[in-house]
Amino acid sequence: MGSNVIKHNPMLKQPIMLLLQLASKIGDARELEAMALQQWEPSFSQSPATVMDVLKRAGALEISTFMNGEPYAGTLDDMQLDESVPDDAEVSVQVQVTETGAELLAAYAPEHTLAQLFEEKPHYAEVFTGILRQTAAPDGATREALEAVVDASPVSKPDAVTGQTKVYPQYFIDALETAGGIRWDGAWRATEAGTALLAS
């Protein structure tokens, strides 16, 4: 399941990526969860603890419990029910990104997914670049400004035979957001990866 965890849970892509990035720097589970909560978006439907559990089951995170510095066979929940655990025991939970988790991070890194988008849709590159330029402005861009970029491009013109519009502005916005090139925070803004792509 590992590398497919995002494919199976596309809505969890952002929280999964955030948790894996943090877990590659922070080993303590409590500290990791606290740091994740500070950066958690209101749109994330699951809590950091739930996403950590999803990653553990997918083999992307290894979560180990320690009592007085020694590995404990069960989970933190098991420990709370374990009468042999002394009340003054020092308990810690450590988190480690596995090889599967590292592969996920690399495969879904915005610079990789953005490059892939441009590679797969070269005929839309001009529109993608135009949107990135608009969103890289200090104040970001409105939806209307992004729609204007698309409307000005030949790709948005109706099909000569059918008269149907082949592609709508929402397609480009969704594609760039999914690839990690732009984000919404009251305005559309280019991400670090989106800005870097413009500069390359």
Number of C-alpha atoms within 10 A of each C-alpha: 13 20 18 11 19 19 12 11 11 12 14 18 16 18 22 24 19 16 26 25 17 17 24 17 12 19 16 16 20 15 15 22 19 12 16 20 14 8 11 19 12 7 9 13 13 13 14 21 16 11 17 24 16 18 25 19 14 18 19 27 25 17 19 18 19 19 17 11 11 11 13 17 12 12 13 17 8 11 18 11 9 11 9 8 13 10 8 7 11 12 16 18 18 17 21 20 25 18 13 17 26 16 15 20 22 14 13 18 16 23 18 15 19 23 15 13 17 17 12 11 10 12 11 17 14 15 22 24 17 17 27 26 19 19 27 20 13 9 11 20 21 16 14 10 15 23 17 14 19 26 15 11 13 10 17 18 16 13 12 8 6 8 9 11 12 11 14 14 17 13 11 18 22 13 15 24 20 18 22 22 27 25 19 15 8 9 13 24 26 28 19 14 20 28 18 12 16 13 7 5
